[in-house]
Amino acid sequence: MAKVFRPSTRESSILSKIESSKEHARRQSINSIRDCSNSLSNAIAMKLIENNLIETTNKNSLEEQINHCLDRLTRAEDFDVDYQIAPLRNLVKQPNIVSLYVTAFIVEQLLNHKDIVDIFGSDEEIYSTINHQVKHFIPG
């Protein structure tokens, strides 16, 4: 007969604290976007163009699309965020939720935008470029 694993109260408490701290960090990152969305979208757009990861006919349109993406992230339900990032969830070990959401937006939706000529580079390169910019604006 198989043994049923029942964590003790102490183990349950520790696991609960770990989960709640992860959730708190996630909410904190998303909430801090409101303060810097315009400058963050500008920095992300510039870096993606500079690193030749995105070829576009209109840089301002790219910046505007990223800004709309960040705005949607601040208003999105948890399910919607998880659904958007699902294909890229295992891209890196400990992903930043903001960077992962913007990467998923670029890879899956921005590709079909009229002002985007092409998107180059791997998902990891795009995530890395975005995450580098996000770290400048959002601590943690």
C-alpha positions in Angstrom: 0.0 0.0 0.0 1.3 3.4 -0.9 2.1 5.9 1.8 0.1 9.1 1.7 2.3 12.2 2.1 0.8 14.8 4.4 3.1 17.7 5.1 3.3 18.8 8.7 2.0 22.2 9.8 5.5 23.7 9.8 6.2 22.5 6.3 2.8 23.8 5.1 3.5 27.1 6.7 6.9 27.4 5.0 5.5 26.4 1.6 2.7 29.0 2.0 5.2 31.8 2.9 7.3 30.9 -0.2 4.2 31.0 -2.5 2.9 34.3 -1.0 6.3 36.0 -1.3 6.4 35.0 -5.0 2.9 36.3 -5.5 3.8 39.5 -3.7 6.8 40.1 -5.9 4.8 39.5 -9.0 2.1 42.0 -7.9 4.7 44.5 -6.9 6.4 44.3 -10.3 3.2 44.7 -12.2 2.0 47.6 -10.0 5.3 49.5 -10.4 4.8 49.6 -14.2 2.3 52.4 -13.8 5.0 54.9 -12.6 7.3 54.3 -15.6 5.4 52.8 -18.5 6.2 55.6 -21.0 9.9 55.6 -20.4 10.1 51.8 -20.1 8.3 51.3 -23.4 10.7 53.9 -25.0 13.7 52.1 -23.6 12.5 48.7 -24.7 11.7 49.8 -28.2 15.0 51.6 -28.7 17.1 48.6 -27.4 15.2 46.1 -29.6 15.9 48.3 -32.7 19.5 49.0 -31.7 20.2 45.3 -31.2 18.6 44.5 -34.6 16.0 42.3 -33.1 13.1 44.2 -34.6 13.0 45.9 -38.0 10.2 48.5 -38.2 9.0 51.3 -40.4 7.9 53.4 -37.5 9.7 53.4 -34.1 7.0 55.5 -32.5 4.4 52.9 -33.4 6.5 50.2 -31.9 6.9 52.2 -28.7 3.1 52.9 -28.6 2.4 49.1 -29.0 4.7 48.2 -26.2 3.1 50.9 -24.0 -0.3 49.5 -24.7 1.0 46.1 -23.8 2.3 47.4 -20.5 -1.0 49.1 -19.8 -2.9 45.9 -20.5 -0.6 44.0 -18.1 -1.5 46.4 -15.3 -5.2 45.8 -15.8 -5.1 42.1 -16.7 -6.5 39.3 -14.5 -4.0 36.7 -13.3 -5.5 34.1 -15.6 -5.0 36.4 -18.6 -1.4 37.0 -17.7 -0.7 33.3 -17.2 -2.4 32.5 -20.5 -0.3 35.1 -22.4 3.0 33.8 -21.0 2.2 30.1 -21.1 4.2 29.3 -24.3 7.3 31.0 -22.8 6.9 30.1 -19.2 10.0 27.8 -19.2 12.2 30.2 -21.2 14.4 31.1 -18.2 14.7 29.7 -14.6 13.3 32.7 -12.7 11.6 35.0 -15.2 10.5 38.5 -14.5 6.8 38.6 -15.1 6.9 42.0 -16.9 9.7 40.9 -19.2 8.1 37.6 -20.0 4.7 39.2 -20.7 6.3 41.8 -23.1 8.4 39.1 -24.8 5.2 37.0 -25.3 3.4 40.0 -26.7 6.3 40.7 -29.2 6.8 37.2 -30.3 3.1 36.3 -30.7 1.1 39.5 -31.5 3.4 42.2 -32.6 4.7 40.1 -35.4 1.5 40.8 -37.3 1.5 44.5 -36.8 1.5 46.6 -40.0 4.6 48.7 -39.0 6.8 45.7 -38.1 8.8 44.4 -41.0 10.4 41.4 -39.2 11.4 40.1 -35.8 14.9 38.6 -35.6 16.7 36.6 -32.9 15.6 33.9 -30.6 13.0 34.2 -27.8 15.9 34.1 -25.3 17.6 37.1 -27.0 14.4 39.1 -27.1 13.7 38.3 -23.4 17.2 39.1 -22.3 17.1 42.5 -24.1 13.7 43.4 -22.6 14.7 42.1 -19.1 17.8 44.3 -19.1 15.7 47.4 -19.7 13.0 46.3 -17.2 15.6 45.9 -14.5 16.6 49.5 -14.9 13.1 50.7 -14.2 11.6 48.1 -11.9 13.6 47.0 -8.9 13.5 43.4 -7.8 
